[in-house]
Amino acid sequence: MDSKKSRTGNLKVGIEFFKKKFIRNIKDYGIWTSIKKSTNFLIKPFYHKITYIIYELDLENIPKKEINRKEYEFKMLSIEDGDFITQIEDKEEWLKGELKKSLNKNGICMAVIKEDEVAGFNWVTVGEGTIPLLKLRIITKPDESWSEQITIFKDFRKKGLANQLRTKYYHELNRLGLKALYGHRQVWNIASKMSAQKYTYRKIVKADYIKILNIERLRYAKFLSDQTCEEFLSERDKRRMIEKKYSYIKPRKKDKCLFTCEISDLKG
């Protein structure tokens, strides 16, 4: 009886979790993307595929823009900013404990603050970075950074804060001696694409994580040329810009949970 109650309880928790996730996705991405994400979630135990675009931003050629939003403060966080760090980690559940640990190591984070409330943040790491959903660790040069996460929280969206945060932050990163920033987005995330394209932006690879039952593979295909005129190309021409040959990344023996590669390997 206890076992049956336990299974029923777990089922109810799972259904409630799925319901909340679906509602949140509708608010953030719309109905069609939400249906696609939910379908992928349901078949995930048997088949799972996720695709990312990895791109490069030139931090030495960031346009200078005046940021005239007196009600917002753009602040570089340190480990002493415990209240702001806690706010971020409470709102981004997967970050619990990670941001503070990163700031102690190789992380740099700028937050947008209004009246002691964090409206959003951009977090990068120097020397290495990760894409958790791809189980991928990427090693960068000492003067290069990796964008781990940029978020504008729901109540502060549609105010232009994301672009203002990026511009302010990128200039600060360059002032600290960093020359390039590597970012990533899922292929369906058009908002992230449009935001990144406002800067000197170059796509590097398309990376696929594929899992069938317990068999995992991580592969990538390189982009062949500059994408500055991509909006004028047909879908057929866009597909031709990707090298058809796929390269595979293997997990390192000492860390079988993560695939690891140098950023230079992706660009070479």
N, C-alpha and C positions, 0 to 999 in steps of 0.2 A: 504493500500500500504506500509506504513512504517513498519507494522508488518511483511509483506511478505519479505521486504528487510532485516529486522532484522534477520529473520529465515535463509534467504539465506546467509547472512554474517556470522552467527554463524556456518552454515554448512561448509562454505569455511574455516573458522578458524579451525574447527574440522578436516577436511580432511588434511589441511596443518600440523597440529599437529601430526596426525597419520602418515603421510608421513615421517616427520622428525624423529619420534620415530622409525619407521621401518628401515630407513636407518642407524640410529645410532646403533640399535640392530644388524644389519648385520655386521657392522664394529667391534662390540664388541664380538658377540657371534656366528656368522655364520648364514647361511640361514635357517637351520631347526629349531634351537632354536628361531629365529626371527619369523618364521611362527607360531610356537606354542604360543609364547608370544602375537603375534598380534591377533590370534584367540581368546585367552583368554580375550584380551582387548575388542573385539567386543561383546562377550557374557556376559561380566562382569555385565551389569545391571540386568541380569536374573539369572545367575549362576556364582559363582566365588569360586575357590579353589586354595589355595597356600600352599605349604609345605616347611618347614624348618627343617634342622638338627641343634640342639643345642649341642655344644661340650665344653669340658673343657681342658684347657692347664695348665700344672704344671709350674709355673714361677720359681720354685726353682730348676728345672732341665733343664734349657735351655743350649744347647751346646754353648761353646765359639768358636766364629769364628772371624777371623781377617777381618775387613772391610777396604779395601784399595782402596777407591774411593775418591781421593783428590779433584776432581772437584765438589763433593757433600758435603753439610753440613747437619748433622742431628741435628735438633734444637728442644728443648722443648719450646713450645709456651706459652706465657702469654698474658694477656689482653693488654699489652703495644705493642705487635706485631701486630698492627692494619692493616698494609699493607698486611702481610701474611694471616691474618684471612680473610680480604676482598677478596684476590685472591681465597682462598678456597671456600668461600661462593658464589662467582660469578660463579665458575665452577660447584659447586654442588648446584643447585638451591634450592633443598628441605632443604638445611642447612641455608638458609638466616636468619641471626640473631640468630640462635640456638647455633653455636659454641662459640661465645663470651659469651652468656648467660651461657653456660655450664662451661666455664673456670672460671667464677665468682662463680660457685656453687660447682660442684663435678667432673668436667671434667679435663682430662689430654690429651694433644695432642702433638705429635711429627711430625714435617714436614721435608721432604727432600727438600733441597734448592740448586739450581744451579744459581749462578749469580743473586741473588735477585728474582728469579722466583721459585715458589713452584712447585716441580715435583710430589709430593704426600704427603700423610699424614695418620696417624693412630690416631683415636680418641677413647678414652675409658672414661667410667664414673665409679665412685666408689660408692657402696651402692645400686644403682639401675640402670637399663638400660631398653631399649625399642627395640622392633622389630615393627616399624611402620606399615608394611604391614600385620602383624598378629594382630595389635591393642593390643599388649601384653607388659605389664610392668612387669619386673622381679626384685625382691628385693634380693640383695646379702649381704654377711657379710662385715663388715668394712675393712677386709684385702683381699677382693676379688674385681675384676674389671670386667667390661662388655664392650666388643668391640662393639662400635656403628658403626664405619665405617673405612675401610682401602681402600685407592684409590691411584693408580698411574695414573697420567694423560696421555692421549693418546700419546703425543710426547715423553714420557720418558719410555714407556713400552718396554718389551723384553730386558731389560738391567740387570735383576736380582735385581732391586731396591726393589721390594716387600719383598723378603726374607731378604735382608740387613736391611730394615726398621724394619721388625718384630724382627729380632735378636737384633738389637741395642735397640729397644724400650722395649722389654721384659726384658732385663737385667736392664734397667733403672727403670721399674715398680717394679721389685723385690728389687732393691736398695732402693726404696721408701717405702718398707715394705709390698708390695702386694704378696700374695702367689699363687693365681690362677687367671686365666682370662677365662671368658666364652665368646664364640663366636657363630656365627650363619651364616648359608649359605643356599641358596635355593638348593633343591636336585639336580638340573641340573648344578649347578656351580662347575664343575670338577676342574677348576683352583684353586678356593679357597680351595677345599678339598685337593688337592695335596700339596698346600703351607702349610696348617695347619698340615698335617701329617708328616712334617719334624721335628716336635717337639713332646714332650711327650703329646700325644693327646688322648682323650677318648670321644667318642660320648655318649651323655646322653639320649636324646629323639628325636623322630620325631614328629613335631607339625603340625597340619593341621588347617587352618582357612577356614571355609566353609560358604558361604552366598548364600541362595536361596531366591530371591526377597528381602524381608526385614528381613528375619530370619537369625541370625548369630550364629555360633557355633565355639568354639575353643577346640580342643581335642589334646591329646598327647599319644604316646606309648613309653614306656621305652625300651632302649637297655639292653639286658640281661647280656652281658659279655664284656670283653676287646676285642678291635678290632685290636690288634697289628698284627694279621696274616690275616686280612680281604682280602688282595689281593689274597690269595691262596684259598679262599672259592668259592664255586659255588653260583650262584644267589639264588638257593633254600635254601642253608645253610645261606646265608645272611638274607633272609626273616625270617628264624627261629630265628635269633638273636634278633628280635624285639618282645617284649611282645605283644601278640595279643589283650589283653584287653586295651581298650581306657579309659582314664580318661578325664573328661571335666572340663574346667576352666570357672567359672562364673564371670561376671563383678562385681566389688564392687558397692554397692548401691550409695555410695557418688560420684562415677565416672563411670557412666554407659557407657561411651565411650570406656573405656579400660578394658581388662581382666588383672587381676593382680594375681601373685603368688610368693611364695618364691622359690629361687633356690634349697633350701633343699628339697622342696616337689617334685621337678622334679627328684632329685637324690635319694631320699629315697626309 
